[in-house]
């Protein structure tokens, strides 16, 4: 999302700097040629930070009033680097991408006259609250609710300290207004560079079912575990005669137990996500707890995928169920949708074609960037 935002701004002639805080788990990521070309056009600096926590750290945090899920992203050396950078240049806008970076808001405010914008990727506490609701274990439920409360308190403290907020969805704007947010809130949907998304249906396996997403994000892991637990037998012994592929970063080793030769493939990280997307036909997004807008759904739609998602997973996208996506909120609805798709290739292709059209109409980065620039101009 950040990359596409920068690309849109650069394409329209704006000077952009990116100071990235890279968590240790992402240090292995290699940029594509397109990414490197874009980075060569901006002022770019990256700072690596170790966000791993020990059992002791978690235990100590139980006595704190804040969540370690936020605190572990603070680094004093990064703060010094950030201050040094903003003192060198007179910026019009400084945008904070996500709640975790707001840890540095106070330091930035003291050292710049730029307008400070918070780009809310989601409502963070909602994710934890919804995760808690899915748990039956009393201890896990209580633990997740505790973090949801702490994160919400932190969000409420920070929101009005910015000059404005950009959200992805109408739902998120309503939520922030209910929280008592007084500063301007603008809805700027997720934009993607459609020229990068070139479907080639001749290279697509039909039928094939797939999931693509990082499993270090708890809602993704929870969702795919639910799906595998409920559909493992149907996919390996039942009527759903379709190969199922699971791909993404940080897939736990225990997921290998789900693999069944010739039927369920736990692939892990793939070299080229778009090539993988193109090679499969039916995408599932079984999110049970989430918020904001899912980048992978937008990318899947751009690649003309037939997508089966929970309503929560598709939140924020102006979809039409049965036209450009299929909504399934429980086991029976997922089964019916998958069975329909794997037995009707033309139906799948039409859903995918309609999905691509929706992306062209509402999520083209050039159109979205025009809205973003208009928003910035209203502030400065």
Number of C-alpha atoms within 10 A of each C-alpha: 13 11 13 19 18 22 23 23 18 16 13 13 8 12 13 17 17 16 14 15 17 16 15 13 15 13 12 7 9 10 10 10 9 10 13 11 11 17 19 10 14 16 11 13 14 11 16 15 19 14 17 12 11 8 8 8 12 14 10 11 15 14 8 11 14 18 20 19 16 18 13 16 21 17 17 10 11 19 16 12 13 19 18 12 14 17 12 8 10 11 16 14 18 19 18 20 17 14 20 17 16 23 18 19 16 12 14 19 16 9 13 18 14 18 17 22 21 25 20 21 20 20 22 19 22 19 20 24 21 19 21 23 16 13 13 9 9 9 11 15 18 14 13 20 19 19 22 22 18 19 25 21 15 19 19 14 10 17 21 16 18 19 17 22 23 23 23 24 23 16 16 23 20 12 13 19 13 9 13 11 19 13 14 15 21 18 17 20 23 27 25 28 18 17 9 12 19 13 18 12 16 8 12 18 14 19 19 19 23 22 21 25 21 17 19 14 11 14 22 22 19 17 21 21 15 16 18 18 11 13 17 19 12 14 18 19 11 10 11 20 17 21 20 26 20 20 21 18 18 16 19 11 9 8 14 14 8 14 19 15 9 10 16 21 18 19 15 21 16 13 10 9 15 16 17 15 24 21 19 23 27 27 25 27 26 29 23 23 22 25 24 26 22 22 15 15 23 22 22 25 26 28 26 30 32 29 28 28 24 22 19 20 27 26 20 19 22 12 17 13 14 12 15 25 23 23 24 23 16 12 14 10 15 21 17 12 18 23 15 14 25 19 15 12 14 10 16 23 18 16 22 25 19 21 26 24 15 20 24 18 9 16 23 21 25 20 15 18 26 15 16 19 15 10 18 15 11 7 16 9
